[in-house]
């Protein structure tokens, strides 16, 4: 199956993105970045061709999820997660899910699930200027699924 021929339609863009954290929609994010990989190595033996004999099953890794957003929006996210903590204050140990949806009527809908997330890092750098103040955060995520599809095989 290939992609569709499209003429004069609306393709996915920033305005097509919906971000939900534990089911609550947030509107104040200005950037999101995520990546996962299955790192494999080739196994070489002794032969004239020096070609690989095979490869490993690999190791699945998820890079830190990067979120940038307006200061007030990120503070609301902190407060929402802290409310779920046993002490009502410590948002860094609260496990949560992030769902990123890309929806446009003329394009294929995409749902990305960032599973088993924990807050990892806060970064703020404020400058004089006309722009609204933002912060960057990093989220530690265990797995990423795209429309229910996975880069690794579940072997449990």
TORPA-4810 file (N, C-alpha, C, O; in nm, 3 decimals):
<nodes>
NODE_1_0.084_-0.117_0.000_0.000_0.000_0.000_0.090_0.124_0.000_0.182_0.133_0.081_X
NODE_2_0.064_0.217_-0.087_0.142_0.340_-0.093_0.058_0.457_-0.042_-0.060_0.441_-0.009_X
NODE_3_0.120_0.574_-0.036_0.043_0.690_0.008_-0.047_0.740_-0.103_-0.036_0.697_-0.218_X
NODE_4_-0.138_0.831_-0.069_-0.237_0.880_-0.164_-0.182_0.995_-0.247_-0.097_1.072_-0.203_X
NODE_5_-0.234_1.003_-0.370_-0.207_1.121_-0.451_-0.294_1.232_-0.396_-0.414_1.213_-0.375_X
NODE_6_-0.236_1.347_-0.372_-0.309_1.455_-0.308_-0.282_1.584_-0.384_-0.166_1.618_-0.409_X
NODE_7_-0.387_1.654_-0.420_-0.373_1.783_-0.485_-0.457_1.884_-0.409_-0.578_1.866_-0.393_X
NODE_8_-0.394_1.990_-0.363_-0.463_2.100_-0.295_-0.537_2.058_-0.169_-0.647_2.107_-0.144_X
NODE_9_-0.481_1.971_-0.091_-0.543_1.933_0.035_-0.468_1.994_0.152_-0.366_2.060_0.133_X
NODE_10_-0.519_1.973_0.271_-0.450_2.018_0.391_-0.364_1.905_0.445_-0.414_1.800_0.482_X
NODE_11_-0.234_1.928_0.448_-0.142_1.830_0.506_-0.127_1.859_0.655_-0.161_1.967_0.702_X
NODE_12_-0.076_1.762_0.728_-0.056_1.779_0.871_0.041_1.894_0.896_0.143_1.907_0.828_X
NODE_13_0.008_1.978_0.995_0.092_2.091_1.031_0.078_2.114_1.181_0.010_2.037_1.250_X
NODE_14_0.142_2.218_1.233_0.141_2.242_1.377_-0.002_2.252_1.432_-0.030_2.203_1.542_X
NODE_15_-0.090_2.314_1.358_-0.228_2.329_1.402_-0.307_2.199_1.404_-0.418_2.195_1.456_X
NODE_16_-0.251_2.093_1.349_-0.318_1.962_1.346_-0.289_1.880_1.472_-0.348_1.773_1.490_X
NODE_17_-0.200_1.928_1.559_-0.153_1.849_1.672_-0.241_1.869_1.795_-0.276_1.981_1.831_X
NODE_18_-0.276_1.757_1.858_-0.347_1.755_1.986_-0.258_1.678_2.083_-0.219_1.565_2.055_X
NODE_19_-0.227_1.740_2.198_-0.144_1.673_2.299_-0.226_1.655_2.426_-0.283_1.750_2.479_X
NODE_20_-0.230_1.530_2.473_-0.300_1.499_2.598_-0.203_1.431_2.693_-0.127_1.342_2.655_X
NODE_21_-0.208_1.474_2.817_-0.128_1.412_2.923_-0.226_1.350_3.022_-0.304_1.421_3.085_X
NODE_22_-0.220_1.219_3.034_-0.315_1.144_3.118_-0.459_1.183_3.087_-0.542_1.195_3.177_X
NODE_23_-0.490_1.203_2.959_-0.626_1.231_2.915_-0.664_1.377_2.914_-0.767_1.413_2.857_X
NODE_24_-0.583_1.465_2.976_-0.613_1.608_2.977_-0.541_1.677_2.862_-0.420_1.659_2.845_X
NODE_25_-0.613_1.756_2.785_-0.555_1.825_2.671_-0.484_1.953_2.718_-0.537_2.029_2.798_X
NODE_26_-0.364_1.973_2.665_-0.286_2.093_2.692_-0.267_2.170_2.562_-0.240_2.111_2.457_X
NODE_27_-0.280_2.302_2.570_-0.275_2.387_2.451_-0.149_2.472_2.443_-0.122_2.530_2.338_X
NODE_28_-0.072_2.482_2.550_0.039_2.577_2.556_0.174_2.524_2.516_0.275_2.590_2.541_X
NODE_29_0.180_2.406_2.455_0.310_2.356_2.408_0.345_2.421_2.275_0.259_2.441_2.190_X
NODE_30_0.473_2.453_2.259_0.518_2.515_2.134_0.613_2.425_2.055_0.646_2.455_1.941_X
NODE_31_0.656_2.315_2.116_0.740_2.218_2.046_0.735_2.085_2.120_0.721_2.080_2.242_X
NODE_32_0.745_1.978_2.043_0.754_1.844_2.102_0.851_1.763_2.016_0.850_1.771_1.894_X
NODE_33_0.934_1.684_2.084_1.035_1.605_2.013_1.045_1.469_2.082_1.053_1.461_2.204_X
NODE_34_1.044_1.362_2.002_1.057_1.227_2.057_1.124_1.139_1.953_1.114_1.164_1.833_X
NODE_35_1.192_1.035_2.001_1.259_0.942_1.910_1.281_0.809_1.982_1.305_0.806_2.102_X
NODE_36_1.272_0.701_1.907_1.307_0.570_1.959_1.387_0.496_1.853_1.384_0.532_1.735_X
NODE_37_1.459_0.393_1.897_1.545_0.320_1.804_1.559_0.176_1.851_1.543_0.145_1.969_X
NODE_38_1.590_0.091_1.757_1.626_-0.046_1.788_1.768_-0.064_1.739_1.793_-0.080_1.619_X
NODE_39_1.860_-0.061_1.833_2.003_-0.067_1.801_2.045_-0.212_1.785_2.035_-0.291_1.879_X
NODE_40_2.091_-0.247_1.667_2.134_-0.384_1.640_2.282_-0.384_1.602_2.334_-0.284_1.552_X
NODE_41_2.347_-0.495_1.627_2.486_-0.509_1.584_2.498_-0.631_1.494_2.426_-0.730_1.511_X
NODE_42_2.589_-0.623_1.401_2.615_-0.734_1.311_2.718_-0.826_1.375_2.809_-0.780_1.445_X
NODE_43_2.703_-0.956_1.353_2.796_-1.056_1.405_2.880_-1.111_1.291_2.828_-1.163_1.192_X
NODE_44_3.010_-1.098_1.306_3.102_-1.142_1.202_3.174_-1.267_1.248_3.204_-1.284_1.366_X
NODE_45_3.201_-1.354_1.153_3.280_-1.474_1.181_3.402_-1.475_1.090_3.434_-1.375_1.025_X
NODE_46_3.468_-1.588_1.088_3.587_-1.599_1.006_3.548_-1.659_0.872_3.506_-1.774_0.864_X
NODE_47_3.562_-1.581_0.767_3.535_-1.630_0.631_3.604_-1.538_0.532_3.644_-1.427_0.567_X
NODE_48_3.618_-1.585_0.409_3.686_-1.506_0.306_3.607_-1.379_0.270_3.666_-1.275_0.242_X
NODE_49_3.478_-1.390_0.271_3.397_-1.275_0.231_3.394_-1.165_0.337_3.369_-1.048_0.306_X
NODE_50_3.420_-1.201_0.459_3.413_-1.109_0.573_3.276_-1.043_0.583_3.263_-0.931_0.634_X
NODE_51_3.176_-1.113_0.535_3.037_-1.064_0.542_2.979_-1.103_0.678_3.024_-1.200_0.738_X
NODE_52_2.881_-1.029_0.726_2.821_-1.064_0.855_2.746_-1.197_0.847_2.686_-1.230_0.745_X
NODE_53_2.751_-1.272_0.957_2.680_-1.399_0.967_2.537_-1.378_1.012_2.452_-1.465_0.992_X
NODE_54_2.511_-1.266_1.072_2.378_-1.236_1.123_2.382_-1.105_1.200_2.478_-1.029_1.193_X
NODE_55_2.275_-1.082_1.273_2.268_-0.962_1.356_2.194_-0.994_1.484_2.121_-1.092_1.493_X
NODE_56_2.216_-0.910_1.584_2.150_-0.931_1.713_2.003_-0.889_1.703_1.963_-0.819_1.610_X
NODE_57_1.924_-0.934_1.801_1.783_-0.892_1.806_1.775_-0.743_1.834_1.677_-0.678_1.797_X
NODE_58_1.875_-0.690_1.897_1.879_-0.547_1.919_1.837_-0.506_2.059_1.785_-0.585_2.137_X
NODE_59_1.860_-0.381_2.086_1.824_-0.320_2.213_1.738_-0.199_2.183_1.777_-0.111_2.106_X
NODE_60_1.621_-0.195_2.243_1.527_-0.085_2.220_1.561_0.030_2.314_1.576_0.010_2.435_X
NODE_61_1.573_0.150_2.259_1.601_0.268_2.339_1.505_0.380_2.301_1.462_0.391_2.186_X
NODE_62_1.473_0.462_2.399_1.389_0.580_2.377_1.467_0.701_2.424_1.510_0.707_2.540_X
NODE_63_1.485_0.798_2.336_1.551_0.922_2.375_1.458_1.005_2.463_1.336_0.987_2.457_X
NODE_64_1.514_1.095_2.544_1.427_1.180_2.625_1.329_1.259_2.537_1.367_1.313_2.433_X
NODE_65_1.204_1.263_2.581_1.102_1.341_2.510_1.123_1.487_2.548_1.134_1.519_2.666_X
NODE_66_1.129_1.573_2.450_1.146_1.716_2.473_1.015_1.789_2.453_0.951_1.774_2.348_X
NODE_67_0.975_1.868_2.551_0.855_1.952_2.540_0.894_2.095_2.571_0.962_2.123_2.670_X
NODE_68_0.851_2.186_2.486_0.867_2.329_2.510_0.728_2.387_2.521_0.639_2.350_2.445_X
NODE_69_0.711_2.477_2.615_0.579_2.536_2.631_0.585_2.665_2.709_0.687_2.699_2.769_X
NODE_70_0.474_2.736_2.709_0.464_2.860_2.785_0.475_2.829_2.933_0.427_2.725_2.979_X
NODE_71_0.536_2.918_3.008_0.561_2.896_3.151_0.434_2.855_3.226_0.437_2.763_3.307_X
NODE_72_0.324_2.924_3.200_0.200_2.894_3.270_0.147_2.755_3.239_0.096_2.687_3.328_X
NODE_73_0.158_2.713_3.113_0.111_2.580_3.074_0.193_2.470_3.141_0.138_2.370_3.187_X
NODE_74_0.325_2.489_3.146_0.409_2.388_3.210_0.388_2.385_3.361_0.399_2.280_3.423_X
NODE_75_0.357_2.502_3.421_0.326_2.503_3.563_0.194_2.430_3.590_0.181_2.360_3.691_X
NODE_76_0.098_2.444_3.501_-0.028_2.371_3.515_-0.005_2.220_3.504_-0.068_2.142_3.576_X
NODE_77_0.085_2.179_3.414_0.118_2.037_3.402_0.185_1.987_3.528_0.151_1.879_3.577_X
NODE_78_0.280_2.064_3.582_0.343_2.026_3.709_0.238_2.007_3.819_0.240_1.908_3.892_X
NODE_79_0.147_2.103_3.830_0.044_2.099_3.934_-0.047_1.977_3.916_-0.084_1.912_4.014_X
NODE_80_-0.083_1.947_3.791_-0.170_1.831_3.764_-0.101_1.701_3.805_-0.165_1.613_3.862_X
NODE_81_0.028_1.689_3.775_0.101_1.567_3.813_0.125_1.562_3.963_0.114_1.455_4.023_X
NODE_82_0.159_1.676_4.025_0.181_1.679_4.170_0.055_1.639_4.246_0.063_1.577_4.352_X
NODE_83_-0.061_1.675_4.193_-0.188_1.639_4.258_-0.207_1.487_4.263_-0.281_1.437_4.347_X
NODE_84_-0.140_1.413_4.173_-0.151_1.267_4.171_-0.046_1.199_4.259_-0.052_1.078_4.281_X
NODE_85_0.049_1.278_4.311_0.155_1.223_4.397_0.099_1.195_4.536_0.001_1.256_4.578_X
NODE_86_0.163_1.102_4.607_0.116_1.067_4.741_0.126_1.184_4.838_0.045_1.195_4.930_X
NODE_87_0.224_1.273_4.818_0.237_1.389_4.906_0.175_1.516_4.847_0.174_1.621_4.913_X
NODE_88_0.124_1.507_4.723_0.061_1.623_4.660_0.157_1.729_4.613_0.115_1.837_4.572_X
NODE_89_0.289_1.700_4.619_0.390_1.800_4.585_0.491_1.748_4.483_0.531_1.821_4.392_X
NODE_90_0.533_1.623_4.495_0.644_1.567_4.418_0.599_1.515_4.282_0.557_1.399_4.271_X
NODE_91_0.606_1.598_4.181_0.560_1.556_4.047_0.661_1.468_3.974_0.626_1.409_3.872_X
NODE_92_0.784_1.458_4.022_0.888_1.382_3.951_0.874_1.231_3.957_0.938_1.161_3.878_X
NODE_93_0.792_1.178_4.048_0.776_1.033_4.060_0.641_0.984_4.011_0.608_0.867_4.029_X
NODE_94_0.563_1.071_3.950_0.429_1.033_3.903_0.439_0.978_3.761_0.484_1.047_3.669_X
NODE_95_0.396_0.854_3.745_0.395_0.789_3.613_0.276_0.841_3.534_0.165_0.847_3.586_X
NODE_96_0.297_0.879_3.406_0.188_0.930_3.324_0.208_0.892_3.179_0.315_0.847_3.138_X
NODE_97_0.102_0.910_3.101_0.103_0.877_2.958_0.084_1.006_2.879_0.013_1.097_2.923_X
NODE_98_0.147_1.014_2.763_0.127_1.127_2.672_0.075_1.071_2.540_0.130_0.974_2.487_X
NODE_99_-0.030_1.131_2.488_-0.083_1.093_2.357_-0.075_1.216_2.267_-0.129_1.322_2.299_X
NODE_100_-0.007_1.200_2.154_0.005_1.307_2.056_-0.074_1.262_1.933_-0.045_1.158_1.875_X
NODE_101_-0.173_1.342_1.895_-0.254_1.308_1.777_-0.233_1.413_1.670_-0.228_1.533_1.697_X
NODE_102_-0.221_1.365_1.547_-0.208_1.450_1.429_-0.334_1.427_1.347_-0.352_1.320_1.290_X
NODE_103_-0.421_1.528_1.342_-0.552_1.510_1.280_-0.578_1.621_1.180_-0.573_1.739_1.215_X
NODE_104_-0.606_1.583_1.058_-0.644_1.676_0.951_-0.741_1.602_0.860_-0.717_1.485_0.828_X
NODE_105_-0.849_1.666_0.819_-0.953_1.596_0.743_-0.901_1.540_0.611_-0.953_1.439_0.564_X
NODE_106_-0.801_1.603_0.550_-0.751_1.558_0.420_-0.630_1.466_0.429_-0.572_1.431_0.326_X
NODE_107_-0.592_1.426_0.550_-0.470_1.346_0.564_-0.496_1.230_0.661_-0.597_1.227_0.730_X
NODE_108_-0.404_1.136_0.664_-0.415_1.021_0.751_-0.393_1.062_0.896_-0.294_1.128_0.927_X
NODE_109_-0.484_1.025_0.984_-0.469_1.055_1.126_-0.359_0.967_1.185_-0.346_0.849_1.152_X
NODE_110_-0.280_1.026_1.273_-0.170_0.955_1.338_-0.184_0.976_1.489_-0.202_1.088_1.536_X
NODE_111_-0.175_0.866_1.563_-0.177_0.873_1.709_-0.047_0.814_1.761_-0.015_0.698_1.733_X
NODE_112_0.027_0.893_1.837_0.154_0.849_1.895_0.135_0.840_2.046_0.097_0.938_2.110_X
NODE_113_0.163_0.722_2.101_0.150_0.701_2.244_0.289_0.695_2.306_0.371_0.611_2.269_X
NODE_114_0.315_0.785_2.399_0.440_0.786_2.475_0.406_0.726_2.611_0.338_0.787_2.693_X
NODE_115_0.455_0.604_2.633_0.409_0.524_2.747_0.504_0.529_2.866_0.625_0.539_2.851_X
NODE_116_0.444_0.521_2.984_0.517_0.512_3.110_0.621_0.623_3.124_0.741_0.598_3.131_X
NODE_117_0.572_0.745_3.128_0.657_0.864_3.133_0.682_0.910_3.276_0.596_0.895_3.363_X
NODE_118_0.799_0.966_3.299_0.835_1.033_3.424_0.902_1.166_3.390_0.979_1.174_3.294_X
NODE_119_0.875_1.268_3.469_0.937_1.399_3.452_1.084_1.387_3.484_1.119_1.333_3.589_X
NODE_120_1.173_1.436_3.397_1.316_1.419_3.417_1.392_1.549_3.438_1.485_1.554_3.519_X
NODE_121_1.355_1.657_3.366_1.441_1.776_3.369_1.360_1.901_3.339_1.270_1.900_3.255_X
NODE_122_1.394_2.009_3.408_1.339_2.142_3.381_1.451_2.233_3.332_1.561_2.232_3.387_X
NODE_123_1.424_2.310_3.228_1.521_2.408_3.180_1.448_2.537_3.151_1.349_2.539_3.078_X
NODE_124_1.498_2.646_3.209_1.440_2.777_3.184_1.552_2.876_3.155_1.655_2.875_3.223_X
NODE_125_1.532_2.960_3.056_1.627_3.066_3.022_1.544_3.184_2.971_1.498_3.184_2.857_X
NODE_126_1.524_3.282_3.056_1.439_3.396_3.023_1.524_3.511_2.970_1.633_3.538_3.020_X
NODE_127_1.472_3.577_2.867_1.543_3.689_2.805_1.449_3.806_2.786_1.328_3.790_2.774_X
NODE_128_1.507_3.924_2.783_1.431_4.044_2.752_1.391_4.037_2.605_1.471_3.994_2.521_X
NODE_129_1.270_4.077_2.573_1.226_4.077_2.435_1.075_4.070_2.426_1.006_4.064_2.528_X
NODE_130_1.023_4.069_2.305_0.879_4.071_2.286_0.811_3.935_2.297_0.688_3.927_2.304_X
NODE_131_0.890_3.827_2.300_0.831_3.693_2.299_0.778_3.653_2.436_0.830_3.696_2.539_X
NODE_132_0.675_3.570_2.436_0.624_3.513_2.561_0.730_3.418_2.618_0.805_3.355_2.544_X
NODE_133_0.734_3.408_2.749_0.834_3.324_2.815_0.796_3.177_2.805_0.681_3.139_2.826_X
NODE_134_0.896_3.095_2.773_0.877_2.950_2.761_0.979_2.878_2.847_1.077_2.936_2.894_X
NODE_135_0.954_2.750_2.866_1.048_2.660_2.933_1.058_2.533_2.851_0.972_2.502_2.769_X
NODE_136_1.165_2.461_2.877_1.183_2.330_2.814_1.188_2.225_2.924_1.249_2.247_3.029_X
NODE_137_1.125_2.112_2.899_1.132_2.002_2.994_1.170_1.875_2.919_1.152_1.864_2.798_X
NODE_138_1.224_1.780_2.994_1.254_1.649_2.938_1.173_1.546_3.015_1.159_1.552_3.137_X
NODE_139_1.120_1.451_2.941_1.040_1.344_2.995_1.110_1.212_2.963_1.151_1.189_2.850_X
NODE_140_1.123_1.126_3.064_1.177_0.992_3.043_1.060_0.900_3.008_0.965_0.886_3.085_X
NODE_141_1.069_0.837_2.892_0.960_0.754_2.839_1.013_0.613_2.816_1.129_0.595_2.779_X
NODE_142_0.929_0.513_2.838_0.972_0.374_2.823_0.945_0.316_2.684_1.018_0.226_2.639_X
NODE_143_0.841_0.365_2.615_0.805_0.305_2.487_0.724_0.403_2.404_0.651_0.486_2.458_X
NODE_144_0.738_0.394_2.273_0.662_0.478_2.181_0.590_0.388_2.081_0.650_0.299_2.022_X
NODE_145_0.461_0.413_2.064_0.382_0.340_1.965_0.321_0.442_1.870_0.273_0.547_1.912_X
NODE_146_0.322_0.411_1.742_0.265_0.497_1.638_0.149_0.425_1.572_0.169_0.325_1.503_X
NODE_147_0.027_0.474_1.594_-0.095_0.408_1.546_-0.097_0.261_1.587_-0.138_0.175_1.509_X
NODE_148_-0.054_0.234_1.709_-0.053_0.098_1.760_0.063_0.013_1.709_0.075_-0.103_1.748_X
NODE_149_0.146_0.069_1.623_0.258_-0.006_1.565_0.385_0.020_1.646_0.400_0.125_1.710_X
NODE_150_0.473_-0.076_1.641_0.589_-0.079_1.728_0.713_-0.115_1.650_0.704_-0.191_1.553_X
NODE_151_0.828_-0.063_1.688_0.952_-0.098_1.620_1.012_-0.228_1.676_1.107_-0.282_1.618_X
NODE_152_0.959_-0.277_1.787_1.011_-0.401_1.842_0.901_-0.503_1.861_0.783_-0.470_1.870_X
NODE_153_0.941_-0.627_1.867_0.847_-0.736_1.887_0.832_-0.760_2.037_0.931_-0.767_2.109_X
NODE_154_0.709_-0.771_2.083_0.684_-0.795_2.224_0.707_-0.944_2.252_0.632_-1.029_2.205_X
NODE_155_0.810_-0.975_2.327_0.841_-1.113_2.360_0.838_-1.123_2.512_0.938_-1.096_2.578_X
NODE_156_0.724_-1.162_2.566_0.714_-1.172_2.711_0.690_-1.314_2.754_0.679_-1.342_2.873_X
</nodes>
